[in-house]
Amino acid sequence: EYKMKETLKIEGMTCDHCVMHVTNALEAIDGVEKAKVSLKKNEALVKFSAPADMDKMAVAVAEAGYKVI
C-alpha cells in the first residue's frame, strides 16, 4: 500500500477557521487521507495513499484563499 507524507508551507492563515478551510480543501483531494494543518507553524502535514499531485494540493489551497509557499 502506497503511503506518503508531505509538508506544505501555507501563507495567509490567521485563525482556526482558516485551518478548517485548508484542511477541508486538502482532504477533498482524491488520495489524501488526512491533512493536519498547524496555524502556529503555518503548514499542513498531508498523508496520502495515492501518488500526490502537488499542483492539485496547491490549487486546492489557493481556491480556499491561501497560498502554498
Backbone hydrogen bonds in HBPLUS format (Angstrom, degrees):
<---DONOR---> <-ACCEPTOR-->    atom                        ^
c    i                          cat <-CA-CA->   ^        H-A-AA   ^      H-
h    n   atom  resd res      DA  || num        DHA   H-A  angle D-A-AA Bond
n    s   type  num  typ     dist DA aas  dist angle  dist       angle   num
A0004-MET N   A0048-PHE O   2.94 MM  44  5.51 155.1  2.01 156.9 163.5     1
A0048-PHE N   A0004-MET O   2.97 MM  44  5.51 160.6  2.01 147.8 153.3     2
A0006-GLU N   A0046-VAL O   2.91 MM  40  5.26 144.5  2.04 142.4 153.6     3
A0046-VAL N   A0006-GLU O   2.82 MM  40  5.26 175.6  1.82 164.2 163.4     4
A0008-LEU N   A0044-ALA O   2.84 MM  36  5.13 164.3  1.86 150.6 155.0     5
A0044-ALA N   A0008-LEU O   2.81 MM  36  5.13 149.3  1.90 144.4 154.5     6
A0069-ILE N   A0009-LYS O   2.85 MM  60  5.44 159.7  1.89 139.8 146.8     7
A0010-ILE N   A0042-ASN O   2.79 MM  32  5.27 167.8  1.81 132.5 136.4     8
A0011-GLU N   A0067-LYS O   2.67 MM  56  5.04 165.5  1.69 154.7 159.9     9
A0067-LYS N   A0011-GLU O   3.08 MM  56  5.04 161.3  2.11 147.6 150.1    10
A0018-CYS N   A0015-CYS O   3.07 MM   3  5.33 123.6  2.40 102.3 115.3    11
A0019-VAL N   A0015-CYS O   3.21 MM   4  6.63 155.3  2.28 146.2 153.0    12
A0020-MET N   A0016-ASP O   2.96 MM   4  6.25 153.8  2.03 146.9 153.1    13
A0021-HIS N   A0017-HIS O   3.01 MM   4  6.31 155.5  2.08 146.3 152.8    14
A0022-VAL N   A0018-CYS O   2.97 MM   4  6.27 166.0  1.99 159.3 161.4    15
A0023-THR N   A0019-VAL O   2.89 MM   4  6.03 163.1  1.92 150.4 155.8    16
A0024-ASN N   A0020-MET O   2.93 MM   4  6.06 170.0  1.94 152.1 154.7    17
A0025-ALA N   A0021-HIS O   2.97 MM   4  6.14 157.2  2.02 147.3 154.1    18
A0026-LEU N   A0022-VAL O   2.95 MM   4  6.14 162.9  1.98 153.8 157.5    19
A0027-GLU N   A0023-THR O   2.89 MM   4  6.03 164.7  1.91 155.4 160.3    20
A0028-ALA N   A0024-ASN O   3.11 MM   4  6.09 124.1  2.44 137.3 148.7    21
A0029-ILE N   A0026-LEU O   3.15 MM   3  5.65 163.8  2.18 113.4 118.5    22
A0032-VAL N   A0029-ILE O   3.10 MM   3  5.67 162.6  2.13 132.9 137.8    23
A0049-SER N   A0031-GLY O   2.79 MM  18  5.31 154.1  1.85 155.6 159.7    24
A0033-GLU N   A0047-LYS O   2.78 MM  14  5.62 151.8  1.86 142.0 151.3    25
A0034-LYS N   A0047-LYS O   3.27 MM  13  5.23 163.4  2.30 137.4 140.0    26
A0047-LYS N   A0034-LYS O   2.80 MM  13  5.23 171.8  1.81 162.3 165.3    27
A0036-LYS N   A0045-LEU O   2.81 MM   9  5.06 170.8  1.82 146.5 149.2    28
A0045-LEU N   A0036-LYS O   2.83 MM   9  5.06 169.2  1.84 140.7 141.7    29
A0038-SER N   A0043-GLU O   2.76 MM   5  5.43 171.9  1.76 170.2 173.1    30
A0042-ASN N   A0038-SER O   2.93 MM   4  5.65 118.9  2.31 128.2 143.1    31
A0043-GLU N   A0038-SER O   3.18 MM   5  5.43 151.9  2.26 142.5 150.4    32
A0056-LYS N   A0053-ASP O   2.99 MM   3  5.28 117.6  2.39 102.9 117.6    33
A0057-MET N   A0053-ASP O   3.10 MM   4  6.52 154.4  2.17 151.2 158.8    34
A0058-ALA N   A0054-MET O   2.90 MM   4  6.16 161.8  1.93 151.1 155.8    35
A0059-VAL N   A0055-ASP O   2.87 MM   4  6.08 157.2  1.92 150.4 156.8    36
A0060-ALA N   A0056-LYS O   2.89 MM   4  6.08 159.5  1.94 147.6 153.3    37
A0061-VAL N   A0057-MET O   2.98 MM   4  6.20 161.1  2.01 151.3 156.0    38
A0062-ALA N   A0058-ALA O   2.90 MM   4  6.08 155.7  1.96 143.9 151.3    39
A0063-GLU N   A0059-VAL O   2.77 MM   4  5.99 158.2  1.82 153.0 158.8    40
A0064-ALA N   A0060-ALA O   3.08 MM   4  6.27 134.3  2.29 136.2 147.9    41
A0064-ALA N   A0061-VAL O   3.14 MM   3  5.07 128.8  2.42  92.1 105.8    42
A0066-TYR N   A0061-VAL O   3.03 MM   5  5.52 165.2  2.05 144.3 142.5    43
A0065-GLY N   A0062-ALA O   2.87 MM   3  5.01 148.9  1.97 101.7 112.1    44
